[in-house]
């Protein structure tokens, strides 16, 4: 049984439309995944920045404490020599 040209044309159009729809769906999915990875990277950067700030503040506090202890020792040493 031979198919009519219009049936073949309709089949080609539907196949093409389905392929286009699938292609658009894949591109959309890939874009969503890329955006999601970007959000995850941004969250990780924010977390790392907060951690770096916390460590810096800790270092500043320890440096201050060390200087205070050093100054105290120097004052005690100089008062013992007097």
PDB file with one MODEL, atoms N, CA, C and O in Angstrom:
MODEL        1
ATOM      1  N   UNK A   1       0.835  -1.173   0.000  1.00  0.00           N
ATOM      2  CA  UNK A   1       0.000   0.000   0.000  1.00  0.00           C
ATOM      3  C   UNK A   1       0.882   1.239   0.000  1.00  0.00           C
ATOM      4  O   UNK A   1       1.763   1.409   0.843  1.00  0.00           O
ATOM      5  N   UNK A   2       0.623   2.057  -0.934  1.00  0.00           N
ATOM      6  CA  UNK A   2       1.389   3.283  -1.104  1.00  0.00           C
ATOM      7  C   UNK A   2       0.774   4.398  -0.270  1.00  0.00           C
ATOM      8  O   UNK A   2      -0.446   4.550  -0.204  1.00  0.00           O
ATOM      9  N   UNK A   3       1.657   5.181   0.371  1.00  0.00           N
ATOM     10  CA  UNK A   3       1.171   6.282   1.194  1.00  0.00           C
ATOM     11  C   UNK A   3       1.003   7.517   0.321  1.00  0.00           C
ATOM     12  O   UNK A   3       1.761   7.735  -0.624  1.00  0.00           O
ATOM     13  N   UNK A   4       0.023   8.302   0.644  1.00  0.00           N
ATOM     14  CA  UNK A   4      -0.192   9.511  -0.136  1.00  0.00           C
ATOM     15  C   UNK A   4       0.871  10.531   0.232  1.00  0.00           C
ATOM     16  O   UNK A   4       1.365  10.525   1.359  1.00  0.00           O
ATOM     17  N   UNK A   5       1.232  11.407  -0.696  1.00  0.00           N
ATOM     18  CA  UNK A   5       2.251  12.421  -0.417  1.00  0.00           C
ATOM     19  C   UNK A   5       1.887  13.301   0.773  1.00  0.00           C
ATOM     20  O   UNK A   5       2.774  13.718   1.518  1.00  0.00           O
ATOM     21  N   UNK A   6       0.615  13.589   0.965  1.00  0.00           N
ATOM     22  CA  UNK A   6       0.231  14.449   2.089  1.00  0.00           C
ATOM     23  C   UNK A   6       0.461  13.735   3.420  1.00  0.00           C
ATOM     24  O   UNK A   6       0.823  14.383   4.402  1.00  0.00           O
ATOM     25  N   UNK A   7       0.264  12.432   3.478  1.00  0.00           N
ATOM     26  CA  UNK A   7       0.503  11.674   4.702  1.00  0.00           C
ATOM     27  C   UNK A   7       1.997  11.647   5.025  1.00  0.00           C
ATOM     28  O   UNK A   7       2.387  11.760   6.187  1.00  0.00           O
ATOM     29  N   UNK A   8       2.821  11.499   4.002  1.00  0.00           N
ATOM     30  CA  UNK A   8       4.274  11.529   4.193  1.00  0.00           C
ATOM     31  C   UNK A   8       4.700  12.904   4.688  1.00  0.00           C
ATOM     32  O   UNK A   8       5.531  13.011   5.590  1.00  0.00           O
ATOM     33  N   UNK A   9       4.136  13.953   4.105  1.00  0.00           N
ATOM     34  CA  UNK A   9       4.473  15.318   4.499  1.00  0.00           C
ATOM     35  C   UNK A   9       4.069  15.578   5.950  1.00  0.00           C
ATOM     36  O   UNK A   9       4.837  16.158   6.717  1.00  0.00           O
ATOM     37  N   UNK A  10       2.875  15.153   6.319  1.00  0.00           N
ATOM     38  CA  UNK A  10       2.411  15.320   7.699  1.00  0.00           C
ATOM     39  C   UNK A  10       3.322  14.550   8.648  1.00  0.00           C
ATOM     40  O   UNK A  10       3.665  15.054   9.718  1.00  0.00           O
ATOM     41  N   UNK A  11       3.714  13.351   8.276  1.00  0.00           N
ATOM     42  CA  UNK A  11       4.619  12.553   9.114  1.00  0.00           C
ATOM     43  C   UNK A  11       5.958  13.258   9.288  1.00  0.00           C
ATOM     44  O   UNK A  11       6.502  13.301  10.391  1.00  0.00           O
ATOM     45  N   UNK A  12       6.488  13.809   8.200  1.00  0.00           N
ATOM     46  CA  UNK A  12       7.765  14.533   8.277  1.00  0.00           C
ATOM     47  C   UNK A  12       7.645  15.771   9.160  1.00  0.00           C
ATOM     48  O   UNK A  12       8.537  16.056   9.959  1.00  0.00           O
ATOM     49  N   UNK A  13       6.563  16.495   9.019  1.00  0.00           N
ATOM     50  CA  UNK A  13       6.359  17.705   9.827  1.00  0.00           C
ATOM     51  C   UNK A  13       6.253  17.341  11.302  1.00  0.00           C
ATOM     52  O   UNK A  13       6.862  17.999  12.147  1.00  0.00           O
ATOM     53  N   UNK A  14       5.490  16.304  11.619  1.00  0.00           N
ATOM     54  CA  UNK A  14       5.338  15.893  13.018  1.00  0.00           C
ATOM     55  C   UNK A  14       6.661  15.400  13.604  1.00  0.00           C
ATOM     56  O   UNK A  14       6.990  15.699  14.751  1.00  0.00           O
ATOM     57  N   UNK A  15       7.404  14.655  12.818  1.00  0.00           N
ATOM     58  CA  UNK A  15       8.709  14.166  13.272  1.00  0.00           C
ATOM     59  C   UNK A  15       9.653  15.336  13.507  1.00  0.00           C
ATOM     60  O   UNK A  15      10.372  15.375  14.505  1.00  0.00           O
ATOM     61  N   UNK A  16       9.644  16.282  12.585  1.00  0.00           N
ATOM     62  CA  UNK A  16      10.497  17.461  12.711  1.00  0.00           C
ATOM     63  C   UNK A  16      10.109  18.285  13.934  1.00  0.00           C
ATOM     64  O   UNK A  16      10.972  18.739  14.686  1.00  0.00           O
ATOM     65  N   UNK A  17       8.808  18.475  14.127  1.00  0.00           N
ATOM     66  CA  UNK A  17       8.332  19.243  15.279  1.00  0.00           C
ATOM     67  C   UNK A  17       8.698  18.537  16.579  1.00  0.00           C
ATOM     68  O   UNK A  17       9.109  19.179  17.546  1.00  0.00           O
ATOM     69  N   UNK A  18       8.549  17.221  16.600  1.00  0.00           N
ATOM     70  CA  UNK A  18       8.917  16.460  17.797  1.00  0.00           C
ATOM     71  C   UNK A  18      10.402  16.566  18.087  1.00  0.00           C
ATOM     72  O   UNK A  18      10.811  16.719  19.238  1.00  0.00           O
ATOM     73  N   UNK A  19      11.203  16.485  17.042  1.00  0.00           N
ATOM     74  CA  UNK A  19      12.653  16.622  17.213  1.00  0.00           C
ATOM     75  C   UNK A  19      13.030  18.007  17.699  1.00  0.00           C
ATOM     76  O   UNK A  19      13.903  18.162  18.553  1.00  0.00           O
ATOM     77  N   UNK A  20      12.364  19.014  17.147  1.00  0.00           N
ATOM     78  CA  UNK A  20      12.626  20.388  17.587  1.00  0.00           C
ATOM     79  C   UNK A  20      12.231  20.563  19.046  1.00  0.00           C
ATOM     80  O   UNK A  20      12.967  21.167  19.827  1.00  0.00           O
ATOM     81  N   UNK A  21      11.083  20.039  19.407  1.00  0.00           N
ATOM     82  CA  UNK A  21      10.629  20.129  20.800  1.00  0.00           C
ATOM     83  C   UNK A  21      11.584  19.436  21.743  1.00  0.00           C
ATOM     84  O   UNK A  21      11.893  19.951  22.818  1.00  0.00           O
ATOM     85  N   UNK A  22      12.052  18.272  21.344  1.00  0.00           N
ATOM     86  CA  UNK A  22      13.012  17.538  22.178  1.00  0.00           C
ATOM     87  C   UNK A  22      14.318  18.315  22.286  1.00  0.00           C
ATOM     88  O   UNK A  22      14.926  18.380  23.354  1.00  0.00           O
ATOM     89  N   UNK A  23      14.743  18.902  21.172  1.00  0.00           N
ATOM     90  CA  UNK A  23      15.982  19.694  21.186  1.00  0.00           C
ATOM     91  C   UNK A  23      15.869  20.893  22.106  1.00  0.00           C
ATOM     92  O   UNK A  23      16.784  21.184  22.877  1.00  0.00           O
ATOM     93  N   UNK A  24      14.744  21.588  22.024  1.00  0.00           N
ATOM     94  CA  UNK A  24      14.517  22.740  22.906  1.00  0.00           C
ATOM     95  C   UNK A  24      14.488  22.283  24.361  1.00  0.00           C
ATOM     96  O   UNK A  24      15.034  22.953  25.237  1.00  0.00           O
ATOM     97  N   UNK A  25      13.856  21.152  24.613  1.00  0.00           N
ATOM     98  CA  UNK A  25      13.806  20.623  25.976  1.00  0.00           C
ATOM     99  C   UNK A  25      15.188  20.306  26.511  1.00  0.00           C
ATOM    100  O   UNK A  25      15.489  20.587  27.672  1.00  0.00           O
ATOM    101  N   UNK A  26      16.030  19.724  25.671  1.00  0.00           N
ATOM    102  CA  UNK A  26      17.400  19.404  26.100  1.00  0.00           C
ATOM    103  C   UNK A  26      18.206  20.664  26.366  1.00  0.00           C
ATOM    104  O   UNK A  26      18.951  20.735  27.344  1.00  0.00           O
ATOM    105  N   UNK A  27      18.059  21.660  25.497  1.00  0.00           N
ATOM    106  CA  UNK A  27      18.778  22.928  25.699  1.00  0.00           C
ATOM    107  C   UNK A  27      18.309  23.591  26.990  1.00  0.00           C
ATOM    108  O   UNK A  27      19.117  24.114  27.758  1.00  0.00           O
ATOM    109  N   UNK A  28      17.000  23.568  27.223  1.00  0.00           N
ATOM    110  CA  UNK A  28      16.451  24.152  28.448  1.00  0.00           C
ATOM    111  C   UNK A  28      16.979  23.422  29.677  1.00  0.00           C
ATOM    112  O   UNK A  28      17.357  24.057  30.662  1.00  0.00           O
ATOM    113  N   UNK A  29      17.007  22.115  29.627  1.00  0.00           N
ATOM    114  CA  UNK A  29      17.520  21.324  30.744  1.00  0.00           C
ATOM    115  C   UNK A  29      18.992  21.630  30.992  1.00  0.00           C
ATOM    116  O   UNK A  29      19.409  21.799  32.138  1.00  0.00           O
ATOM    117  N   UNK A  30      19.777  21.702  29.924  1.00  0.00           N
ATOM    118  CA  UNK A  30      21.205  22.004  30.070  1.00  0.00           C
ATOM    119  C   UNK A  30      21.397  23.390  30.670  1.00  0.00           C
ATOM    120  O   UNK A  30      22.274  23.584  31.513  1.00  0.00           O
ATOM    121  N   UNK A  31      20.589  24.352  30.247  1.00  0.00           N
ATOM    122  CA  UNK A  31      20.685  25.712  30.784  1.00  0.00           C
ATOM    123  C   UNK A  31      20.343  25.729  32.270  1.00  0.00           C
ATOM    124  O   UNK A  31      21.032  26.375  33.059  1.00  0.00           O
ATOM    125  N   UNK A  32      19.285  25.023  32.652  1.00  0.00           N
ATOM    126  CA  UNK A  32      18.904  24.956  34.070  1.00  0.00           C
ATOM    127  C   UNK A  32      20.014  24.321  34.903  1.00  0.00           C
ATOM    128  O   UNK A  32      20.316  24.787  36.002  1.00  0.00           O
ATOM    129  N   UNK A  33      20.615  23.263  34.381  1.00  0.00           N
ATOM    130  CA  UNK A  33      21.699  22.598  35.110  1.00  0.00           C
ATOM    131  C   UNK A  33      22.898  23.527  35.263  1.00  0.00           C
ATOM    132  O   UNK A  33      23.519  23.574  36.324  1.00  0.00           O
ATOM    133  N   UNK A  34      23.222  24.266  34.202  1.00  0.00           N
ATOM    134  CA  UNK A  34      24.351  25.196  34.258  1.00  0.00           C
ATOM    135  C   UNK A  34      24.081  26.303  35.282  1.00  0.00           C
ATOM    136  O   UNK A  34      24.964  26.664  36.060  1.00  0.00           O
ATOM    137  N   UNK A  35      22.861  26.834  35.278  1.00  0.00           N
ATOM    138  CA  UNK A  35      22.497  27.865  36.251  1.00  0.00           C
ATOM    139  C   UNK A  35      22.558  27.314  37.674  1.00  0.00           C
ATOM    140  O   UNK A  35      23.017  28.003  38.585  1.00  0.00           O
ATOM    141  N   UNK A  36      22.105  26.089  37.869  1.00  0.00           N
ATOM    142  CA  UNK A  36      22.139  25.467  39.195  1.00  0.00           C
ATOM    143  C   UNK A  36      23.585  25.308  39.677  1.00  0.00           C
ATOM    144  O   UNK A  36      23.895  25.569  40.839  1.00  0.00           O
ATOM    145  N   UNK A  37      24.463  24.877  38.766  1.00  0.00           N
ATOM    146  CA  UNK A  37      25.882  24.753  39.138  1.00  0.00           C
ATOM    147  C   UNK A  37      26.457  26.118  39.502  1.00  0.00           C
ATOM    148  O   UNK A  37      27.274  26.227  40.416  1.00  0.00           O
ATOM    149  N   UNK A  38      26.033  27.150  38.795  1.00  0.00           N
ATOM    150  CA  UNK A  38      26.486  28.506  39.109  1.00  0.00           C
ATOM    151  C   UNK A  38      26.044  28.936  40.496  1.00  0.00           C
ATOM    152  O   UNK A  38      26.811  29.550  41.238  1.00  0.00           O
ATOM    153  N   UNK A  39      24.808  28.615  40.843  1.00  0.00           N
ATOM    154  CA  UNK A  39      24.293  28.948  42.175  1.00  0.00           C
ATOM    155  C   UNK A  39      25.089  28.198  43.238  1.00  0.00           C
ATOM    156  O   UNK A  39      25.459  28.773  44.262  1.00  0.00           O
ATOM    157  N   UNK A  40      25.350  26.925  42.998  1.00  0.00           N
ATOM    158  CA  UNK A  40      26.132  26.137  43.962  1.00  0.00           C
ATOM    159  C   UNK A  40      27.536  26.713  44.124  1.00  0.00           C
ATOM    160  O   UNK A  40      28.053  26.786  45.238  1.00  0.00           O
ATOM    161  N   UNK A  41      28.159  27.126  43.004  1.00  0.00           N
ATOM    162  CA  UNK A  41      29.491  27.745  43.082  1.00  0.00           C
ATOM    163  C   UNK A  41      29.439  29.032  43.894  1.00  0.00           C
ATOM    164  O   UNK A  41      30.318  29.283  44.717  1.00  0.00           O
ATOM    165  N   UNK A  42      28.410  29.853  43.666  1.00  0.00           N
ATOM    166  CA  UNK A  42      28.272  31.104  44.414  1.00  0.00           C
ATOM    167  C   UNK A  42      28.106  30.840  45.907  1.00  0.00           C
ATOM    168  O   UNK A  42      28.703  31.530  46.732  1.00  0.00           O
ATOM    169  N   UNK A  43      27.299  29.844  46.251  1.00  0.00           N
ATOM    170  CA  UNK A  43      27.109  29.511  47.664  1.00  0.00           C
ATOM    171  C   UNK A  43      28.413  29.034  48.293  1.00  0.00           C
ATOM    172  O   UNK A  43      28.722  29.386  49.431  1.00  0.00           O
ATOM    173  N   UNK A  44      29.173  28.237  47.556  1.00  0.00           N
ATOM    174  CA  UNK A  44      30.459  27.750  48.066  1.00  0.00           C
ATOM    175  C   UNK A  44      31.429  28.917  48.259  1.00  0.00           C
ATOM    176  O   UNK A  44      32.157  28.970  49.250  1.00  0.00           O
ATOM    177  N   UNK A  45      31.433  29.850  47.306  1.00  0.00           N
ATOM    178  CA  UNK A  45      32.306  31.029  47.439  1.00  0.00           C
ATOM    179  C   UNK A  45      31.925  31.862  48.657  1.00  0.00           C
ATOM    180  O   UNK A  45      32.796  32.326  49.392  1.00  0.00           O
ATOM    181  N   UNK A  46      30.622  32.052  48.871  1.00  0.00           N
ATOM    182  CA  UNK A  46      30.169  32.807  50.038  1.00  0.00           C
ATOM    183  C   UNK A  46      30.601  32.111  51.325  1.00  0.00           C
ATOM    184  O   UNK A  46      31.067  32.757  52.263  1.00  0.00           O
ATOM    185  N   UNK A  47      30.446  30.798  51.360  1.00  0.00           N
ATOM    186  CA  UNK A  47      30.855  30.031  52.542  1.00  0.00           C
ATOM    187  C   UNK A  47      32.363  30.175  52.766  1.00  0.00           C
ATOM    188  O   UNK A  47      32.808  30.384  53.894  1.00  0.00           O
ATOM    189  N   UNK A  48      33.142  30.062  51.694  1.00  0.00           N
ATOM    190  CA  UNK A  48      34.595  30.166  51.812  1.00  0.00           C
ATOM    191  C   UNK A  48      35.002  31.563  52.267  1.00  0.00           C
ATOM    192  O   UNK A  48      35.922  31.715  53.071  1.00  0.00           O
ATOM    193  N   UNK A  49      34.319  32.580  51.753  1.00  0.00           N
ATOM    194  CA  UNK A  49      34.624  33.955  52.151  1.00  0.00           C
ATOM    195  C   UNK A  49      34.352  34.149  53.643  1.00  0.00           C
ATOM    196  O   UNK A  49      35.162  34.751  54.349  1.00  0.00           O
ATOM    197  N   UNK A  50      33.211  33.639  54.126  1.00  0.00           N
ATOM    198  CA  UNK A  50      32.893  33.739  55.553  1.00  0.00           C
ATOM    199  C   UNK A  50      33.940  33.013  56.391  1.00  0.00           C
ATOM    200  O   UNK A  50      34.357  33.505  57.439  1.00  0.00           O
ATOM    201  N   UNK A  51      34.358  31.849  55.926  1.00  0.00           N
ATOM    202  CA  UNK A  51      35.373  31.077  56.655  1.00  0.00           C
ATOM    203  C   UNK A  51      36.699  31.834  56.680  1.00  0.00           C
ATOM    204  O   UNK A  51      37.373  31.871  57.709  1.00  0.00           O
ATOM    205  N   UNK A  52      37.073  32.435  55.554  1.00  0.00           N
ATOM    206  CA  UNK A  52      38.317  33.208  55.499  1.00  0.00           C
ATOM    207  C   UNK A  52      38.265  34.399  56.453  1.00  0.00           C
ATOM    208  O   UNK A  52      39.249  34.699  57.128  1.00  0.00           O
ATOM    209  N   UNK A  53      37.124  35.073  56.507  1.00  0.00           N
ATOM    210  CA  UNK A  53      36.967  36.209  57.421  1.00  0.00           C
ATOM    211  C   UNK A  53      37.065  35.736  58.866  1.00  0.00           C
ATOM    212  O   UNK A  53      37.702  36.388  59.694  1.00  0.00           O
ATOM    213  N   UNK A  54      36.436  34.607  59.171  1.00  0.00           N
ATOM    214  CA  UNK A  54      36.499  34.066  60.533  1.00  0.00           C
ATOM    215  C   UNK A  54      37.940  33.746  60.928  1.00  0.00           C
ATOM    216  O   UNK A  54      38.373  34.053  62.039  1.00  0.00           O
ATOM    217  N   UNK A  55      38.676  33.125  60.006  1.00  0.00           N
ATOM    218  CA  UNK A  55      40.071  32.787  60.290  1.00  0.00           C
ATOM    219  C   UNK A  55      40.919  34.040  60.459  1.00  0.00           C
ATOM    220  O   UNK A  55      41.795  34.087  61.323  1.00  0.00           O
ATOM    221  N   UNK A  56      40.663  35.048  59.642  1.00  0.00           N
ATOM    222  CA  UNK A  56      41.408  36.298  59.756  1.00  0.00           C
ATOM    223  C   UNK A  56      41.136  36.966  61.100  1.00  0.00           C
ATOM    224  O   UNK A  56      42.060  37.443  61.759  1.00  0.00           O
ATOM    225  N   UNK A  57      39.873  37.000  61.503  1.00  0.00           N
ATOM    226  CA  UNK A  57      39.531  37.585  62.802  1.00  0.00           C
ATOM    227  C   UNK A  57      40.193  36.809  63.940  1.00  0.00           C
ATOM    228  O   UNK A  57      40.647  37.398  64.921  1.00  0.00           O
ATOM    229  N   UNK A  58      40.242  35.500  63.801  1.00  0.00           N
ATOM    230  CA  UNK A  58      40.901  34.668  64.818  1.00  0.00           C
ATOM    231  C   UNK A  58      42.397  34.987  64.878  1.00  0.00           C
ATOM    232  O   UNK A  58      42.973  35.092  65.960  1.00  0.00           O
ATOM    233  N   UNK A  59      43.015  35.139  63.711  1.00  0.00           N
ATOM    234  CA  UNK A  59      44.440  35.484  63.672  1.00  0.00           C
ATOM    235  C   UNK A  59      44.693  36.848  64.301  1.00  0.00           C
ATOM    236  O   UNK A  59      45.668  37.026  65.030  1.00  0.00           O
ATOM    237  N   UNK A  60      43.821  37.808  64.022  1.00  0.00           N
ATOM    238  CA  UNK A  60      43.970  39.148  64.596  1.00  0.00           C
ATOM    239  C   UNK A  60      43.877  39.082  66.114  1.00  0.00           C
ATOM    240  O   UNK A  60      44.676  39.705  66.814  1.00  0.00           O
ATOM    241  N   UNK A  61      42.905  38.329  66.627  1.00  0.00           N
ATOM    242  CA  UNK A  61      42.736  38.196  68.078  1.00  0.00           C
ATOM    243  C   UNK A  61      43.950  37.520  68.708  1.00  0.00           C
ATOM    244  O   UNK A  61      44.418  37.942  69.766  1.00  0.00           O
ATOM    245  N   UNK A  62      44.460  36.474  68.062  1.00  0.00           N
ATOM    246  CA  UNK A  62      45.633  35.777  68.605  1.00  0.00           C
ATOM    247  C   UNK A  62      46.869  36.671  68.566  1.00  0.00           C
ATOM    248  O   UNK A  62      47.677  36.656  69.495  1.00  0.00           O
ATOM    249  N   UNK A  63      47.018  37.440  67.507  1.00  0.00           N
ATOM    250  CA  UNK A  63      48.157  38.362  67.408  1.00  0.00           C
ATOM    251  C   UNK A  63      48.084  39.411  68.508  1.00  0.00           C
ATOM    252  O   UNK A  63      49.094  39.734  69.132  1.00  0.00           O
ATOM    253  N   UNK A  64      46.890  39.940  68.745  1.00  0.00           N
ATOM    254  CA  UNK A  64      46.702  40.933  69.806  1.00  0.00           C
ATOM    255  C   UNK A  64      47.051  40.330  71.162  1.00  0.00           C
ATOM    256  O   UNK A  64      47.736  40.955  71.971  1.00  0.00           O
ATOM    257  N   UNK A  65      46.573  39.109  71.405  1.00  0.00           N
ATOM    258  CA  UNK A  65      46.850  38.429  72.671  1.00  0.00           C
ATOM    259  C   UNK A  65      48.354  38.202  72.834  1.00  0.00           C
ATOM    260  O   UNK A  65      48.905  38.414  73.914  1.00  0.00           O
ATOM    261  N   UNK A  66      49.006  37.774  71.768  1.00  0.00           N
ATOM    262  CA  UNK A  66      50.447  37.528  71.820  1.00  0.00           C
ATOM    263  C   UNK A  66      51.210  38.812  72.123  1.00  0.00           C
ATOM    264  O   UNK A  66      52.143  38.803  72.927  1.00  0.00           O
ATOM    265  N   UNK A  67      50.821  39.919  71.486  1.00  0.00           N
ATOM    266  CA  UNK A  67      51.490  41.200  71.740  1.00  0.00           C
ATOM    267  C   UNK A  67      51.284  41.642  73.184  1.00  0.00           C
ATOM    268  O   UNK A  67      52.208  42.147  73.822  1.00  0.00           O
ATOM    269  N   UNK A  68      50.071  41.451  73.698  1.00  0.00           N
ATOM    270  CA  UNK A  68      49.797  41.824  75.088  1.00  0.00           C
ATOM    271  C   UNK A  68      50.644  40.997  76.046  1.00  0.00           C
ATOM    272  O   UNK A  68      51.195  41.534  77.007  1.00  0.00           O
ATOM    273  N   UNK A  69      50.752  39.702  75.795  1.00  0.00           N
ATOM    274  CA  UNK A  69      51.573  38.839  76.653  1.00  0.00           C
ATOM    275  C   UNK A  69      53.046  39.225  76.560  1.00  0.00           C
ATOM    276  O   UNK A  69      53.751  39.248  77.569  1.00  0.00           O
ATOM    277  N   UNK A  70      53.510  39.529  75.345  1.00  0.00           N
ATOM    278  CA  UNK A  70      54.901  39.945  75.164  1.00  0.00           C
ATOM    279  C   UNK A  70      55.166  41.249  75.910  1.00  0.00           C
ATOM    280  O   UNK A  70      56.177  41.377  76.601  1.00  0.00           O
ATOM    281  N   UNK A  71      54.255  42.221  75.770  1.00  0.00           N
ATOM    282  CA  UNK A  71      54.426  43.502  76.461  1.00  0.00           C
ATOM    283  C   UNK A  71      54.426  43.308  77.976  1.00  0.00           C
ATOM    284  O   UNK A  71      55.197  43.950  78.689  1.00  0.00           O
ATOM    285  N   UNK A  72      53.563  42.427  78.461  1.00  0.00           N
ATOM    286  CA  UNK A  72      53.493  42.152  79.897  1.00  0.00           C
ATOM    287  C   UNK A  72      54.813  41.548  80.379  1.00  0.00           C
ATOM    288  O   UNK A  72      55.333  41.928  81.428  1.00  0.00           O
ATOM    289  N   UNK A  73      55.349  40.606  79.602  1.00  0.00           N
ATOM    290  CA  UNK A  73      56.625  39.982  79.976  1.00  0.00           C
ATOM    291  C   UNK A  73      57.751  41.008  79.962  1.00  0.00           C
ATOM    292  O   UNK A  73      58.604  40.999  80.850  1.00  0.00           O
ATOM    293  N   UNK A  74      57.765  41.883  78.978  1.00  0.00           N
ATOM    294  CA  UNK A  74      58.806  42.912  78.909  1.00  0.00           C
ATOM    295  C   UNK A  74      58.707  43.872  80.084  1.00  0.00           C
ATOM    296  O   UNK A  74      59.725  44.290  80.637  1.00  0.00           O
ATOM    297  N   UNK A  75      57.477  44.225  80.468  1.00  0.00           N
ATOM    298  CA  UNK A  75      57.301  45.128  81.616  1.00  0.00           C
ATOM    299  C   UNK A  75      57.752  44.451  82.905  1.00  0.00           C
ATOM    300  O   UNK A  75      58.390  45.080  83.749  1.00  0.00           O
ATOM    301  N   UNK A  76      57.421  43.172  83.059  1.00  0.00           N
ATOM    302  CA  UNK A  76      57.841  42.438  84.256  1.00  0.00           C
ATOM    303  C   UNK A  76      59.358  42.331  84.303  1.00  0.00           C
ATOM    304  O   UNK A  76      59.968  42.479  85.362  1.00  0.00           O
ATOM    305  N   UNK A  77      59.959  42.075  83.151  1.00  0.00           N
ATOM    306  CA  UNK A  77      61.411  41.945  83.083  1.00  0.00           C
ATOM    307  C   UNK A  77      62.083  43.272  83.418  1.00  0.00           C
ATOM    308  O   UNK A  77      63.079  43.303  84.140  1.00  0.00           O
ATOM    309  N   UNK A  78      61.538  44.368  82.892  1.00  0.00           N
ATOM    310  CA  UNK A  78      62.153  45.670  83.161  1.00  0.00           C
ATOM    311  C   UNK A  78      61.934  46.083  84.611  1.00  0.00           C
ATOM    312  O   UNK A  78      62.792  46.760  85.178  1.00  0.00           O
ATOM    313  N   UNK A  79      60.812  45.701  85.237  1.00  0.00           N
ATOM    314  CA  UNK A  79      60.570  46.055  86.642  1.00  0.00           C
ATOM    315  C   UNK A  79      61.465  45.220  87.564  1.00  0.00           C
ATOM    316  O   UNK A  79      61.824  45.675  88.650  1.00  0.00           O
ATOM    317  N   UNK A  80      61.825  44.014  87.143  1.00  0.00           N
ATOM    318  CA  UNK A  80      62.718  43.182  87.941  1.00  0.00           C
ATOM    319  C   UNK A  80      64.141  43.728  87.899  1.00  0.00           C
ATOM    320  O   UNK A  80      64.896  43.585  88.860  1.00  0.00           O
ATOM    321  N   UNK A  81      64.499  44.347  86.793  1.00  0.00           N
ATOM    322  CA  UNK A  81      65.852  44.885  86.645  1.00  0.00           C
ATOM    323  C   UNK A  81      66.001  46.205  87.391  1.00  0.00           C
ATOM    324  O   UNK A  81      67.124  46.619  87.681  1.00  0.00           O
ATOM    325  N   UNK A  82      64.911  46.867  87.702  1.00  0.00           N
ATOM    326  CA  UNK A  82      64.975  48.168  88.375  1.00  0.00           C
ATOM    327  C   UNK A  82      65.264  48.027  89.840  1.00  0.00           C
ATOM    328  O   UNK A  82      65.350  49.027  90.552  1.00  0.00           O
TER     329      UNK A  82
ENDMDL
END
